[in-house]
Amino acid sequence: MERSSDELREKLRSVEENYRIIEENISKACEKSGRERKDVIFLAATKTVDPEVINHAISQGLRFIGENRAQELLSKYDRYDLENCELQFIGHLQSNKVRQIIDKVSLIQSVDSVKLANEVARQAKLHNKTMDILVEVNIGREENKSGVMPEQLDELLGKISEIDGIFVKGLMAIPPICEKKSEICKYFEDMHKIFIDISGKKSDNVSMDILSMGMSDDYEEAILCGANMVRVGSSLFGKRNYAK
């Protein structure tokens, strides 16, 4: 269902205000954690969001967006304002979908197996590029979530680091839903420790530049616990419309 012009204007005004608030919150969290604002990437999760709304956020200064689904990314790709913004893939990615997005994104955040890494590398080489990836860690050990188990991460990184065509830029995690901030912070702290431990190992084709964790409900806590990329969706764009 199409929005009226008044509804669209109100939506865009809301995005402007939300963007300002999120930026303020990120800046405060950076200051508390002893970092500068430029040290943390604000990536907007754009699942179900119309391109005109995304582009309005980009006009406010947003520089990173992330899509969760290959089909949705493809349907919106030609309408993103990518002259002023970088597009990443942040959702679970099936091997047979890699070829559809490999030439359209700058980073894939959700690699969790050698099989997927090999396919990303194969498709990247067909486009004469090296694809930057993050390895997704299942920090909460949840059976219904993707991601490598923490104790298997070193082995996976060792195998992936030998694959030509990809470069590991860091780690990504989605902790379990927690009722208390202290509970979510424990997962964030555990991820940060893993991130620091791997950073000290200096492997070829692996550089721990990015720790992507924290979403709309907990991005400030994630920053305080060491995240340098947060993925914020509903706090910026409002409640998602899954009926689309």
C-alpha positions in Angstrom: 0.0 0.0 0.0 1.4 3.4 -1.0 1.9 6.2 1.4 0.2 9.5 1.0 2.5 12.5 0.6 1.7 13.7 4.1 2.5 10.2 5.5 5.8 10.2 3.6 6.8 13.7 4.9 6.0 12.6 8.4 8.1 9.5 8.0 11.0 11.4 6.7 10.8 13.9 9.5 10.8 11.0 12.0 13.9 9.5 10.3 15.7 12.9 10.6 14.9 13.1 14.3 15.8 9.4 15.0 19.1 9.8 13.1 20.0 12.8 15.3 19.2 10.9 18.5 21.1 7.8 17.5 24.2 9.9 16.5 24.0 11.7 19.9 23.8 8.3 21.7 26.7 6.8 19.7 28.8 9.9 20.5 28.0 9.7 24.2 28.8 6.0 24.3 32.1 6.6 22.4 33.1 9.3 24.9 32.3 6.9 27.8 34.4 4.2 26.3 37.3 6.5 25.6 37.0 6.6 21.9 36.2 9.2 19.3 33.0 9.2 17.3 34.8 8.3 14.1 35.9 5.1 15.7 32.5 3.5 15.5 30.5 2.8 12.3 26.8 3.4 12.4 25.2 0.9 9.9 21.5 1.1 9.2 19.7 -2.2 8.9 17.3 -1.6 6.0 15.2 -4.7 5.9 11.6 -3.8 4.6 12.6 -0.1 4.3 11.7 1.8 1.1 14.7 3.1 -0.9 13.3 6.7 -0.7 13.4 6.5 3.1 16.8 4.9 3.1 18.1 7.7 0.8 16.7 10.3 3.0 18.7 8.9 5.9 21.8 8.9 3.6 21.1 12.6 2.9 21.3 13.2 6.7 24.8 11.7 6.8 24.3 8.0 7.0 27.2 6.3 5.3 26.6 2.5 5.7 23.5 0.4 5.0 23.0 -3.3 5.3 20.4 -5.7 3.8 19.5 -9.1 5.3 18.0 -10.8 2.2 19.5 -11.2 -1.2 16.1 -10.9 -3.0 15.2 -7.7 -1.3 18.7 -6.2 -1.9 18.3 -7.0 -5.6 14.8 -5.5 -5.8 16.0 -2.2 -4.3 19.6 -2.0 -5.5 19.1 0.4 -8.5 17.3 2.9 -6.2 19.9 3.2 -3.4 22.0 6.3 -3.3 25.3 4.5 -3.3 27.3 7.4 -4.5 27.2 8.6 -0.8 26.8 5.3 1.0 28.3 1.8 1.3 26.1 -1.3 1.0 26.8 -4.4 3.0 25.1 -7.8 3.4 24.3 -8.5 7.1 21.9 -11.5 7.0 22.2 -15.2 6.8 23.5 -16.0 3.3 22.9 -19.2 1.4 25.7 -20.3 -0.9 23.4 -20.3 -4.0 22.7 -16.6 -3.4 26.3 -15.4 -3.3 26.5 -14.9 -7.0 23.5 -12.5 -6.9 25.1 -10.0 -4.5 28.9 -10.5 -4.9 29.3 -7.5 -7.2 26.9 -5.3 -5.3 28.2 -5.2 -1.7 31.5 -4.1 -0.1 31.3 -6.5 2.9 29.5 -9.7 3.8 29.0 -9.9 7.6 27.7 -13.4 8.0 30.2 -16.0 6.8 30.1 -19.0 9.2 31.4 -22.0 7.2 34.2 -23.1 4.9 31.6 -24.0 2.3 30.2 -20.4 2.3 33.7 -18.9 2.4 34.7 -21.0 -0.6 31.7 -19.9 -2.7 32.2 -16.2 -1.8 35.8 -16.5 -2.9 34.9 -18.3 -6.1 32.3 -15.7 -7.1 34.7 -12.8 -6.0 37.4 -14.1 -8.3 35.0 -14.2 -11.2 34.6 -10.5 -10.7 38.3 -9.9 -10.2 37.9 -8.8 -6.6 38.7 -9.8 -3.1 35.6 -9.8 -0.9 35.9 -8.5 2.6 34.0 -10.7 5.1 33.2 -10.9 8.8 32.9 -14.3 10.5 29.7 -14.7 12.4 30.0 -16.1 15.9 27.1 -17.8 17.7 28.1 -16.3 21.0 24.9 -17.5 22.7 25.2 -21.0 21.4 21.6 -20.9 20.1 20.5 -23.9 18.0 18.2 -21.8 15.8 20.9 -19.2 14.9 23.6 -19.3 12.4 27.3 -18.6 13.3 30.2 -20.7 14.3 30.5 -21.8 17.9 33.2 -19.9 19.8 35.4 -22.9 20.4 35.4 -23.7 16.7 36.3 -20.2 15.6 40.1 -20.6 15.6 39.8 -23.7 13.3 37.4 -22.0 10.9 39.6 -18.9 10.7 42.6 -21.0 10.0 40.9 -22.7 7.1 39.3 -19.5 5.7 42.6 -17.6 5.9 44.0 -19.9 3.3 41.3 -19.2 0.7 42.3 -16.8 -2.0 39.6 -14.2 -3.0 38.4 -13.3 0.5 39.8 -11.3 3.4 38.6 -11.5 7.0 38.0 -8.0 8.4 36.6 -9.1 11.8 33.7 -10.7 13.6 30.0 -10.3 13.9 27.6 -11.6 16.5 23.9 -11.4 17.5 23.5 -12.3 21.2 20.4 -13.9 22.5 17.5 -11.7 23.6 18.0 -10.7 27.2 15.7 -9.1 29.8 18.6 -7.4 31.6 21.3 -5.1 30.2 23.8 -6.9 32.4 23.0 -10.1 30.6 23.5 -8.7 27.1 26.7 -7.0 28.2 28.2 -10.3 29.3 27.8 -11.6 25.7 29.2 -8.4 24.3 32.2 -8.6 26.7 32.8 -12.3 25.7 32.8 -11.3 22.1 35.2 -8.5 22.7 37.6 -10.8 24.5 37.5 -13.2 21.6 38.1 -10.3 19.2 41.1 -9.1 21.2 42.5 -12.6 21.5 42.4 -13.2 17.7 43.8 -9.7 17.1 46.9 -10.7 18.8 47.5 -13.7 16.6 48.4 -11.8 13.4 47.2 -14.4 10.8 47.6 -13.9 7.1 44.4 -12.7 5.4 42.8 -11.9 8.8 42.7 -8.5 10.3 40.5 -7.8 13.3 39.4 -4.3 12.2 35.7 -4.7 12.8 33.6 -6.0 15.7 30.0 -5.8 14.6 27.5 -6.2 17.4 24.7 -4.3 18.9 21.3 -3.4 17.4 18.5 -1.0 18.1 17.8 -2.1 21.7 21.4 -2.4 22.8 23.8 -0.5 20.5 25.0 1.8 23.3 25.9 -1.2 25.5 27.7 -2.8 22.6 29.8 0.3 22.1 30.7 0.4 25.8 31.7 -3.2 25.6 34.0 -2.7 22.5 31.9 -2.8 19.4 33.1 -0.6 16.6 30.2 -1.2 14.3 26.5 -1.2 15.3 23.6 -2.3 13.1 20.5 -0.1 13.9 17.2 -0.6 12.1 13.9 0.1 13.9 15.3 2.9 16.1 16.1 4.8 12.9 13.2 3.8 10.5 10.5 2.8 13.0 8.7 -0.5 13.3 9.2 -2.8 10.3 6.3 -3.6 8.0 6.7 -7.4 7.4 3.5 -7.4 5.3 5.5 -6.0 2.3 
